[in-house]
């Protein structure tokens, strides 16, 4: 008679115990932090556009473009700004009412508004 064999579902379980001082152990188990700054200029520009929308409680594409500071990484003319605003609309950060772009539901978050107002 054949012996019953353990049936395996293909999963693997590993248990590891690590001992030592916190400051010695943590750096060894942390994932390496890759400091990527490639998106920083884009994020900065998006924050600036959103801050303008919050500060002025919305506006037409031309009015928003005129209020953007010169020190932004990208230059946003009215047409180019619509492309960015359309993407932000997908994340409920802005909404279009007629021809006026306004802060969206996500910008109603008090913490986000405070962040953009600084």
N, CA, C and O atoms as CSV, one atom per row, in Angstrom:
chain,resi,resn,atom,element,x,y,z
A,1,UNK,N,N,0.816,-1.158,0.000
A,1,UNK,CA,C,0.000,0.000,0.000
A,1,UNK,C,C,0.876,1.243,0.000
A,1,UNK,O,O,1.798,1.343,0.810
A,2,UNK,N,N,0.608,2.200,-0.897
A,2,UNK,CA,C,1.423,3.420,-0.930
A,2,UNK,C,C,1.141,4.295,0.288
A,2,UNK,O,O,0.015,4.384,0.777
A,3,UNK,N,N,2.198,4.929,0.749
A,3,UNK,CA,C,2.055,5.840,1.876
A,3,UNK,C,C,1.447,7.157,1.406
A,3,UNK,O,O,1.678,7.607,0.284
A,4,UNK,N,N,0.652,7.767,2.310
A,4,UNK,CA,C,0.073,9.078,1.971
A,4,UNK,C,C,1.190,10.107,1.906
A,4,UNK,O,O,2.026,10.193,2.805
A,5,UNK,N,N,1.191,10.873,0.848
A,5,UNK,CA,C,2.178,11.933,0.693
A,5,UNK,C,C,1.514,13.263,1.002
A,5,UNK,O,O,0.332,13.468,0.727
A,6,UNK,N,N,2.295,14.155,1.576
A,6,UNK,CA,C,1.766,15.504,1.830
A,6,UNK,C,C,1.462,16.157,0.501
A,6,UNK,O,O,2.280,16.147,-0.419
A,7,UNK,N,N,0.282,16.721,0.415
A,7,UNK,CA,C,-0.075,17.450,-0.800
A,7,UNK,C,C,0.368,18.892,-0.639
A,7,UNK,O,O,0.080,19.523,0.378
A,8,UNK,N,N,1.047,19.400,-1.607
A,8,UNK,CA,C,1.548,20.772,-1.557
A,8,UNK,C,C,0.714,21.659,-2.465
A,8,UNK,O,O,0.379,21.284,-3.589
A,9,UNK,N,N,0.384,22.845,-1.957
A,9,UNK,CA,C,-0.355,23.791,-2.787
A,9,UNK,C,C,0.594,24.746,-3.513
A,9,UNK,O,O,0.150,25.681,-4.179
A,10,UNK,N,N,1.874,24.512,-3.384
A,10,UNK,CA,C,2.857,25.325,-4.091
A,10,UNK,C,C,3.287,26.569,-3.325
A,10,UNK,O,O,4.139,27.320,-3.801
A,11,UNK,N,N,2.715,26.797,-2.155
A,11,UNK,CA,C,3.104,27.983,-1.408
A,11,UNK,C,C,4.333,27.701,-0.566
A,11,UNK,O,O,4.616,26.556,-0.213
A,12,UNK,N,N,5.054,28.757,-0.253
A,12,UNK,CA,C,6.266,28.646,0.530
A,12,UNK,C,C,6.153,29.618,1.699
A,12,UNK,O,O,5.699,30.751,1.540
A,13,UNK,N,N,6.560,29.173,2.839
A,13,UNK,CA,C,6.533,30.031,4.018
A,13,UNK,C,C,7.944,30.075,4.591
A,13,UNK,O,O,8.585,29.043,4.791
A,14,UNK,N,N,8.414,31.299,4.852
A,14,UNK,CA,C,9.743,31.489,5.414
A,14,UNK,C,C,9.611,32.353,6.655
A,14,UNK,O,O,8.869,33.336,6.667
A,15,UNK,N,N,10.320,31.987,7.673
A,15,UNK,CA,C,10.326,32.758,8.907
A,15,UNK,C,C,11.766,33.088,9.243
A,15,UNK,O,O,12.634,32.215,9.224
A,16,UNK,N,N,12.016,34.343,9.548
A,16,UNK,CA,C,13.369,34.778,9.856
A,16,UNK,C,C,13.329,35.575,11.150
A,16,UNK,O,O,12.430,36.388,11.364
A,17,UNK,N,N,14.293,35.338,11.995
A,17,UNK,CA,C,14.402,36.110,13.221
A,17,UNK,C,C,15.664,36.945,13.142
A,17,UNK,O,O,16.745,36.440,12.841
A,18,UNK,N,N,15.510,38.223,13.417
A,18,UNK,CA,C,16.653,39.131,13.365
A,18,UNK,C,C,16.824,39.741,14.747
A,18,UNK,O,O,15.876,40.256,15.341
A,19,UNK,N,N,18.035,39.674,15.237
A,19,UNK,CA,C,18.324,40.227,16.551
A,19,UNK,C,C,19.423,41.251,16.424
A,19,UNK,O,O,20.292,41.155,15.557
A,20,UNK,N,N,19.372,42.220,17.291
A,20,UNK,CA,C,20.415,43.226,17.324
A,20,UNK,C,C,19.849,44.572,17.692
A,20,UNK,O,O,18.647,44.718,17.911
A,21,UNK,N,N,20.716,45.548,17.758
A,21,UNK,CA,C,20.304,46.914,18.051
A,21,UNK,C,C,19.515,47.464,16.870
A,21,UNK,O,O,19.846,47.197,15.715
A,22,UNK,N,N,18.487,48.222,17.161
A,22,UNK,CA,C,17.597,48.769,16.132
A,22,UNK,C,C,18.391,49.485,15.036
A,22,UNK,O,O,18.187,49.231,13.849
A,23,UNK,N,N,19.293,50.376,15.439
A,23,UNK,CA,C,20.043,51.167,14.465
A,23,UNK,C,C,20.977,50.313,13.599
A,23,UNK,O,O,21.376,50.737,12.514
A,24,UNK,N,N,21.324,49.121,14.073
A,24,UNK,CA,C,22.164,48.223,13.295
A,24,UNK,C,C,21.336,47.358,12.343
A,24,UNK,O,O,21.778,47.025,11.243
A,25,UNK,N,N,20.119,46.997,12.787
A,25,UNK,CA,C,19.289,46.067,12.031
A,25,UNK,C,C,18.519,46.758,10.905
A,25,UNK,O,O,18.504,46.266,9.776
A,26,UNK,N,N,17.887,47.878,11.197
A,26,UNK,CA,C,16.995,48.530,10.233
A,26,UNK,C,C,17.673,48.843,8.903
A,26,UNK,O,O,17.102,48.533,7.857
A,27,UNK,N,N,18.861,49.440,8.892
A,27,UNK,CA,C,19.486,49.719,7.594
A,27,UNK,C,C,19.733,48.467,6.744
A,27,UNK,O,O,19.785,48.549,5.517
A,28,UNK,N,N,19.883,47.332,7.384
A,28,UNK,CA,C,20.152,46.098,6.646
A,28,UNK,C,C,18.900,45.506,5.998
A,28,UNK,O,O,18.993,44.797,4.996
A,29,UNK,N,N,17.726,45.799,6.571
A,29,UNK,CA,C,16.506,45.202,6.031
A,29,UNK,C,C,15.685,46.175,5.201
A,29,UNK,O,O,14.712,45.769,4.565
A,30,UNK,N,N,16.052,47.443,5.192
A,30,UNK,CA,C,15.313,48.414,4.393
A,30,UNK,C,C,15.635,48.238,2.919
A,30,UNK,O,O,16.749,47.887,2.529
A,31,UNK,N,N,14.607,48.499,2.115
A,31,UNK,CA,C,14.838,48.515,0.676
A,31,UNK,C,C,15.651,49.752,0.336
A,31,UNK,O,O,15.460,50.807,0.941
A,32,UNK,N,N,16.536,49.634,-0.605
A,32,UNK,CA,C,17.329,50.816,-0.955
A,32,UNK,C,C,16.419,51.910,-1.502
A,32,UNK,O,O,15.557,51.664,-2.345
A,33,UNK,N,N,16.632,53.113,-1.003
A,33,UNK,CA,C,15.840,54.238,-1.470
A,33,UNK,C,C,16.547,54.866,-2.656
A,33,UNK,O,O,17.643,55.415,-2.545
A,34,UNK,N,N,15.891,54.766,-3.772
A,34,UNK,CA,C,16.442,55.408,-4.953
A,34,UNK,C,C,15.855,56.804,-5.011
A,34,UNK,O,O,14.644,56.978,-5.149
A,35,UNK,N,N,16.701,57.769,-4.907
A,35,UNK,CA,C,16.225,59.131,-4.929
A,35,UNK,C,C,16.089,59.578,-6.374
A,35,UNK,O,O,17.060,59.948,-7.034
A,36,UNK,N,N,14.868,59.530,-6.831
A,36,UNK,CA,C,14.589,59.951,-8.191
A,36,UNK,C,C,13.988,61.347,-8.155
A,36,UNK,O,O,12.962,61.579,-7.515
A,37,UNK,N,N,14.620,62.243,-8.827
A,37,UNK,CA,C,14.122,63.612,-8.864
A,37,UNK,C,C,13.597,63.983,-10.241
A,37,UNK,O,O,13.371,65.158,-10.531
A,38,UNK,N,N,13.406,62.994,-11.075
A,38,UNK,CA,C,12.977,63.262,-12.435
A,38,UNK,C,C,11.601,63.911,-12.494
A,38,UNK,O,O,11.350,64.742,-13.367
A,39,UNK,N,N,10.718,63.549,-11.592
A,39,UNK,CA,C,9.354,64.072,-11.625
A,39,UNK,C,C,9.159,65.316,-10.762
A,39,UNK,O,O,8.085,65.918,-10.782
A,40,UNK,N,N,10.171,65.702,-10.015
A,40,UNK,CA,C,10.039,66.857,-9.129
A,40,UNK,C,C,9.594,68.125,-9.850
A,40,UNK,O,O,8.709,68.814,-9.341
A,41,UNK,N,N,10.160,68.473,-11.008
A,41,UNK,CA,C,9.697,69.690,-11.689
A,41,UNK,C,C,8.227,69.608,-12.109
A,41,UNK,O,O,7.499,70.597,-12.021
A,42,UNK,N,N,7.796,68.441,-12.560
A,42,UNK,CA,C,6.403,68.265,-12.954
A,42,UNK,C,C,5.477,68.416,-11.749
A,42,UNK,O,O,4.469,69.120,-11.811
A,43,UNK,N,N,5.830,67.751,-10.662
A,43,UNK,CA,C,5.014,67.825,-9.440
A,43,UNK,C,C,4.949,69.268,-8.948
A,43,UNK,O,O,3.890,69.731,-8.524
A,44,UNK,N,N,6.054,69.967,-8.999
A,44,UNK,CA,C,6.096,71.364,-8.573
A,44,UNK,C,C,5.167,72.224,-9.434
A,44,UNK,O,O,4.424,73.055,-8.911
A,45,UNK,N,N,5.211,72.023,-10.740
A,45,UNK,CA,C,4.333,72.783,-11.635
A,45,UNK,C,C,2.866,72.466,-11.367
A,45,UNK,O,O,2.028,73.368,-11.364
A,46,UNK,N,N,2.550,71.203,-11.145
A,46,UNK,CA,C,1.163,70.814,-10.855
A,46,UNK,C,C,0.695,71.471,-9.564
A,46,UNK,O,O,-0.420,71.988,-9.495
A,47,UNK,N,N,1.543,71.452,-8.546
A,47,UNK,CA,C,1.184,72.092,-7.275
A,47,UNK,C,C,0.943,73.584,-7.469
A,47,UNK,O,O,0.038,74.152,-6.858
A,48,UNK,N,N,1.745,74.218,-8.313
A,48,UNK,CA,C,1.582,75.649,-8.568
A,48,UNK,C,C,0.267,75.930,-9.276
A,48,UNK,O,O,-0.440,76.871,-8.914
A,49,UNK,N,N,-0.071,75.131,-10.277
A,49,UNK,CA,C,-1.343,75.307,-10.989
A,49,UNK,C,C,-2.509,75.122,-10.019
A,49,UNK,O,O,-3.449,75.916,-10.018
A,50,UNK,N,N,-2.451,74.093,-9.208
A,50,UNK,CA,C,-3.523,73.850,-8.234
A,50,UNK,C,C,-3.603,74.970,-7.210
A,50,UNK,O,O,-4.699,75.355,-6.805
A,51,UNK,N,N,-2.463,75.501,-6.784
A,51,UNK,CA,C,-2.459,76.610,-5.828
A,51,UNK,C,C,-3.127,77.845,-6.418
A,51,UNK,O,O,-3.860,78.549,-5.724
A,52,UNK,N,N,-2.876,78.108,-7.693
A,52,UNK,CA,C,-3.525,79.244,-8.368
A,52,UNK,C,C,-5.032,79.029,-8.412
A,52,UNK,O,O,-5.804,79.952,-8.154
A,53,UNK,N,N,-5.447,77.815,-8.739
A,53,UNK,CA,C,-6.887,77.515,-8.773
A,53,UNK,C,C,-7.542,77.720,-7.407
A,53,UNK,O,O,-8.636,78.274,-7.306
A,54,UNK,N,N,-6.857,77.265,-6.367
A,54,UNK,CA,C,-7.409,77.407,-5.017
A,54,UNK,C,C,-7.445,78.879,-4.611
A,54,UNK,O,O,-8.452,79.361,-4.092
A,55,UNK,N,N,-6.351,79.581,-4.848
A,55,UNK,CA,C,-6.242,80.981,-4.427
A,55,UNK,C,C,-7.296,81.854,-5.093
A,55,UNK,O,O,-7.897,82.708,-4.441
A,56,UNK,N,N,-7.524,81.648,-6.383
A,56,UNK,CA,C,-8.455,82.491,-7.127
A,56,UNK,C,C,-9.822,81.839,-7.312
A,56,UNK,O,O,-10.690,82.370,-8.004
A,57,UNK,N,N,-9.998,80.667,-6.677
A,57,UNK,CA,C,-11.258,79.931,-6.732
A,57,UNK,C,C,-11.697,79.634,-8.167
A,57,UNK,O,O,-12.883,79.685,-8.494
A,58,UNK,N,N,-10.728,79.326,-9.001
A,58,UNK,CA,C,-11.004,78.923,-10.371
A,58,UNK,C,C,-10.731,80.028,-11.369
A,58,UNK,O,O,-10.279,81.118,-11.015
A,59,UNK,N,N,-11.013,79.724,-12.616
A,59,UNK,CA,C,-10.827,80.699,-13.686
A,59,UNK,C,C,-10.826,80.025,-15.039
A,59,UNK,O,O,-10.782,78.798,-15.138
A,60,UNK,N,N,-10.876,80.830,-16.070
A,60,UNK,CA,C,-10.782,80.303,-17.426
A,60,UNK,C,C,-9.340,79.894,-17.686
A,60,UNK,O,O,-8.438,80.251,-16.929
A,61,UNK,N,N,-9.134,79.156,-18.741
A,61,UNK,CA,C,-7.776,78.698,-19.047
A,61,UNK,C,C,-6.822,79.873,-19.223
A,61,UNK,O,O,-5.678,79.820,-18.771
A,62,UNK,N,N,-7.289,80.931,-19.878
A,62,UNK,CA,C,-6.441,82.112,-20.100
A,62,UNK,C,C,-6.123,82.817,-18.791
A,62,UNK,O,O,-4.984,83.224,-18.561
A,63,UNK,N,N,-7.127,82.963,-17.931
A,63,UNK,CA,C,-6.914,83.646,-16.649
A,63,UNK,C,C,-5.932,82.870,-15.781
A,63,UNK,O,O,-5.079,83.460,-15.118
A,64,UNK,N,N,-6.052,81.565,-15.786
A,64,UNK,CA,C,-5.128,80.741,-14.990
A,64,UNK,C,C,-3.717,80.864,-15.548
A,64,UNK,O,O,-2.768,81.057,-14.788
A,65,UNK,N,N,-3.568,80.756,-16.859
A,65,UNK,CA,C,-2.244,80.839,-17.496
A,65,UNK,C,C,-1.584,82.183,-17.199
A,65,UNK,O,O,-0.373,82.239,-16.983
A,66,UNK,N,N,-2.353,83.252,-17.184
A,66,UNK,CA,C,-1.802,84.581,-16.905
A,66,UNK,C,C,-1.323,84.713,-15.467
A,66,UNK,O,O,-0.410,85.492,-15.191
A,67,UNK,N,N,-1.919,83.972,-14.556
A,67,UNK,CA,C,-1.584,84.075,-13.135
A,67,UNK,C,C,-0.435,83.156,-12.722
A,67,UNK,O,O,0.032,83.230,-11.586
A,68,UNK,N,N,0.016,82.311,-13.608
A,68,UNK,CA,C,1.113,81.395,-13.271
A,68,UNK,C,C,2.428,82.162,-13.218
A,68,UNK,O,O,2.681,83.022,-14.062
A,69,UNK,N,N,3.259,81.857,-12.239
A,69,UNK,CA,C,4.536,82.581,-12.115
A,69,UNK,C,C,5.516,82.211,-13.225
A,69,UNK,O,O,5.455,81.124,-13.800
A,70,UNK,N,N,6.406,83.134,-13.503
A,70,UNK,CA,C,7.400,82.919,-14.564
A,70,UNK,C,C,8.417,81.844,-14.215
A,70,UNK,O,O,9.017,81.252,-15.112
A,71,UNK,N,N,8.625,81.579,-12.919
A,71,UNK,CA,C,9.665,80.630,-12.514
A,71,UNK,C,C,9.259,79.169,-12.654
A,71,UNK,O,O,10.023,78.285,-12.267
A,72,UNK,N,N,8.085,78.894,-13.195
A,72,UNK,CA,C,7.681,77.500,-13.408
A,72,UNK,C,C,8.616,76.862,-14.431
A,72,UNK,O,O,9.137,77.535,-15.320
A,73,UNK,N,N,8.817,75.560,-14.290
A,73,UNK,CA,C,9.725,74.854,-15.190
A,73,UNK,C,C,9.194,74.882,-16.620
A,73,UNK,O,O,9.930,75.186,-17.558
A,74,UNK,N,N,7.920,74.565,-16.777
A,74,UNK,CA,C,7.305,74.580,-18.104
A,74,UNK,C,C,6.530,75.880,-18.286
A,74,UNK,O,O,6.021,76.460,-17.328
A,75,UNK,N,N,6.455,76.309,-19.506
A,75,UNK,CA,C,5.645,77.478,-19.821
A,75,UNK,C,C,4.293,76.979,-20.292
A,75,UNK,O,O,4.200,76.223,-21.259
A,76,UNK,N,N,3.249,77.405,-19.604
A,76,UNK,CA,C,1.912,76.929,-19.930
A,76,UNK,C,C,1.107,78.048,-20.574
A,76,UNK,O,O,0.665,78.975,-19.896
A,77,UNK,N,N,0.921,77.955,-21.884
A,77,UNK,CA,C,-0.010,78.858,-22.548
A,77,UNK,C,C,-1.401,78.271,-22.350
A,77,UNK,O,O,-1.538,77.146,-21.867
A,78,UNK,N,N,-2.412,79.009,-22.711
A,78,UNK,CA,C,-3.799,78.596,-22.446
A,78,UNK,C,C,-4.105,77.205,-22.997
A,78,UNK,O,O,-4.717,76.393,-22.303
A,79,UNK,N,N,-3.698,76.920,-24.214
A,79,UNK,CA,C,-3.992,75.616,-24.827
A,79,UNK,C,C,-3.273,74.482,-24.103
A,79,UNK,O,O,-3.872,73.442,-23.828
A,80,UNK,N,N,-1.996,74.678,-23.795
A,80,UNK,CA,C,-1.229,73.648,-23.108
A,80,UNK,C,C,-1.742,73.404,-21.697
A,80,UNK,O,O,-1.689,72.284,-21.190
A,81,UNK,N,N,-2.235,74.454,-21.076
A,81,UNK,CA,C,-2.772,74.336,-19.728
A,81,UNK,C,C,-4.001,73.434,-19.700
A,81,UNK,O,O,-4.213,72.700,-18.735
A,82,UNK,N,N,-4.805,73.488,-20.751
A,82,UNK,CA,C,-5.999,72.644,-20.823
A,82,UNK,C,C,-5.615,71.168,-20.791
A,82,UNK,O,O,-6.311,70.361,-20.176
A,83,UNK,N,N,-4.522,70.811,-21.443
A,83,UNK,CA,C,-4.067,69.414,-21.411
A,83,UNK,C,C,-3.782,68.977,-19.978
A,83,UNK,O,O,-4.219,67.907,-19.553
A,84,UNK,N,N,-3.048,69.806,-19.233
A,84,UNK,CA,C,-2.733,69.478,-17.848
A,84,UNK,C,C,-4.002,69.440,-17.005
A,84,UNK,O,O,-4.191,68.515,-16.216
A,85,UNK,N,N,-4.865,70.427,-17.161
A,85,UNK,CA,C,-6.100,70.469,-16.377
A,85,UNK,C,C,-7.001,69.271,-16.671
A,85,UNK,O,O,-7.690,68.772,-15.781
A,86,UNK,N,N,-6.992,68.816,-17.912
A,86,UNK,CA,C,-7.793,67.642,-18.275
A,86,UNK,C,C,-7.311,66.397,-17.552
A,86,UNK,O,O,-8.119,65.566,-17.137
A,87,UNK,N,N,-6.002,66.263,-17.398
A,87,UNK,CA,C,-5.450,65.133,-16.653
A,87,UNK,C,C,-5.828,65.260,-15.178
A,87,UNK,O,O,-6.240,64.282,-14.554
A,88,UNK,N,N,-5.690,66.447,-14.631
A,88,UNK,CA,C,-6.019,66.668,-13.221
A,88,UNK,C,C,-7.503,66.439,-12.948
A,88,UNK,O,O,-7.887,66.057,-11.843
A,89,UNK,N,N,-8.326,66.672,-13.954
A,89,UNK,CA,C,-9.765,66.439,-13.815
A,89,UNK,C,C,-10.060,64.955,-13.597
A,89,UNK,O,O,-11.000,64.605,-12.883
A,90,UNK,N,N,-9.270,64.099,-14.203
A,90,UNK,CA,C,-9.457,62.646,-14.038
A,90,UNK,C,C,-9.231,62.206,-12.594
A,90,UNK,O,O,-9.743,61.169,-12.172
A,91,UNK,N,N,-8.472,62.985,-11.843
A,91,UNK,CA,C,-8.187,62.676,-10.443
A,91,UNK,C,C,-9.050,63.503,-9.490
A,91,UNK,O,O,-8.786,63.550,-8.288
A,92,UNK,N,N,-10.068,64.144,-10.023
A,92,UNK,CA,C,-10.992,64.991,-9.250
A,92,UNK,C,C,-10.289,66.140,-8.541
A,92,UNK,O,O,-10.779,66.641,-7.529
A,93,UNK,N,N,-9.150,66.558,-9.067
A,93,UNK,CA,C,-8.447,67.701,-8.489
A,93,UNK,C,C,-9.017,69.011,-9.020
A,93,UNK,O,O,-8.990,70.030,-8.329
A,94,UNK,N,N,-9.529,68.984,-10.235
A,94,UNK,CA,C,-10.180,70.154,-10.834
A,94,UNK,C,C,-11.439,69.681,-11.537
A,94,UNK,O,O,-11.613,68.494,-11.813
A,95,UNK,N,N,-12.313,70.638,-11.820
A,95,UNK,CA,C,-13.504,70.320,-12.607
A,95,UNK,C,C,-13.809,71.493,-13.518
A,95,UNK,O,O,-13.511,72.644,-13.200
A,96,UNK,N,N,-14.400,71.184,-14.638
A,96,UNK,CA,C,-14.737,72.197,-15.629
A,96,UNK,C,C,-16.231,72.468,-15.570
A,96,UNK,O,O,-17.046,71.561,-15.738
A,97,UNK,N,N,-16.577,73.717,-15.332
A,97,UNK,CA,C,-17.974,74.148,-15.340
A,97,UNK,C,C,-18.103,75.217,-16.416
A,97,UNK,O,O,-17.651,76.348,-16.236
A,98,UNK,N,N,-18.719,74.856,-17.527
A,98,UNK,CA,C,-18.787,75.785,-18.660
A,98,UNK,C,C,-17.396,75.954,-19.221
A,98,UNK,O,O,-16.798,75.000,-19.719
A,99,UNK,N,N,-16.872,77.188,-19.141
A,99,UNK,CA,C,-15.489,77.416,-19.585
A,99,UNK,C,C,-14.583,77.803,-18.413
A,99,UNK,O,O,-13.505,78.362,-18.611
A,100,UNK,N,N,-15.032,77.500,-17.191
A,100,UNK,CA,C,-14.282,77.849,-15.992
A,100,UNK,C,C,-13.775,76.594,-15.291
A,100,UNK,O,O,-14.538,75.681,-14.974
A,101,UNK,N,N,-12.480,76.578,-15.062
A,101,UNK,CA,C,-11.867,75.491,-14.298
A,101,UNK,C,C,-11.926,75.857,-12.833
A,101,UNK,O,O,-11.557,76.966,-12.446
A,102,UNK,N,N,-12.387,74.931,-12.020
A,102,UNK,CA,C,-12.526,75.167,-10.585
A,102,UNK,C,C,-11.873,74.029,-9.809
A,102,UNK,O,O,-11.676,72.936,-10.339
A,103,UNK,N,N,-11.536,74.301,-8.532
A,103,UNK,CA,C,-11.023,73.214,-7.706
A,103,UNK,C,C,-12.037,72.078,-7.641
A,103,UNK,O,O,-13.234,72.317,-7.485
A,104,UNK,N,N,-11.559,70.851,-7.760
A,104,UNK,CA,C,-12.437,69.683,-7.735
A,104,UNK,C,C,-12.672,69.179,-6.327
A,104,UNK,O,O,-12.171,69.746,-5.355
A,105,UNK,N,N,-13.446,68.099,-6.229
A,105,UNK,CA,C,-13.789,67.546,-4.916
A,105,UNK,C,C,-12.577,67.175,-4.066
A,105,UNK,O,O,-12.602,67.347,-2.847
A,106,UNK,N,N,-11.526,66.673,-4.688
A,106,UNK,CA,C,-10.339,66.285,-3.935
A,106,UNK,C,C,-9.661,67.499,-3.321
A,106,UNK,O,O,-9.051,67.394,-2.258
A,107,UNK,N,N,-9.759,68.651,-3.977
A,107,UNK,CA,C,-9.157,69.857,-3.422
A,107,UNK,C,C,-9.977,70.413,-2.274
A,107,UNK,O,O,-9.577,71.396,-1.649
A,108,UNK,N,N,-11.102,69.809,-1.989
A,108,UNK,CA,C,-11.879,70.204,-0.827
A,108,UNK,C,C,-11.249,69.688,0.454
A,108,UNK,O,O,-11.629,70.104,1.548
A,109,UNK,N,N,-10.295,68.789,0.324
A,109,UNK,CA,C,-9.581,68.238,1.472
A,109,UNK,C,C,-8.798,69.371,2.137
A,109,UNK,O,O,-7.920,69.974,1.519
A,110,UNK,N,N,-9.116,69.649,3.374
A,110,UNK,CA,C,-8.525,70.771,4.102
A,110,UNK,C,C,-7.004,70.720,4.111
A,110,UNK,O,O,-6.352,71.746,3.913
A,111,UNK,N,N,-6.429,69.544,4.336
A,111,UNK,CA,C,-4.971,69.427,4.394
A,111,UNK,C,C,-4.335,69.772,3.057
A,111,UNK,O,O,-3.287,70.416,3.017
A,112,UNK,N,N,-4.956,69.354,1.969
A,112,UNK,CA,C,-4.413,69.635,0.646
A,112,UNK,C,C,-4.496,71.132,0.347
A,112,UNK,O,O,-3.557,71.711,-0.198
A,113,UNK,N,N,-5.611,71.750,0.701
A,113,UNK,CA,C,-5.765,73.179,0.477
A,113,UNK,C,C,-4.727,73.952,1.278
A,113,UNK,O,O,-4.148,74.913,0.772
A,114,UNK,N,N,-4.485,73.549,2.512
A,114,UNK,CA,C,-3.468,74.213,3.337
A,114,UNK,C,C,-2.083,74.046,2.728
A,114,UNK,O,O,-1.284,74.983,2.732
A,115,UNK,N,N,-1.799,72.873,2.212
A,115,UNK,CA,C,-0.516,72.614,1.580
A,115,UNK,C,C,-0.322,73.535,0.376
A,115,UNK,O,O,0.747,74.118,0.196
A,116,UNK,N,N,-1.357,73.659,-0.437
A,116,UNK,CA,C,-1.257,74.475,-1.651
A,116,UNK,C,C,-1.267,75.961,-1.356
A,116,UNK,O,O,-0.781,76.758,-2.160
A,117,UNK,N,N,-1.812,76.342,-0.217
A,117,UNK,CA,C,-1.907,77.758,0.132
A,117,UNK,C,C,-0.601,78.326,0.662
A,117,UNK,O,O,-0.423,79.544,0.690
A,118,UNK,N,N,0.314,77.458,1.084
A,118,UNK,CA,C,1.584,77.920,1.654
A,118,UNK,C,C,2.464,78.589,0.624
A,118,UNK,O,O,3.567,79.031,0.948
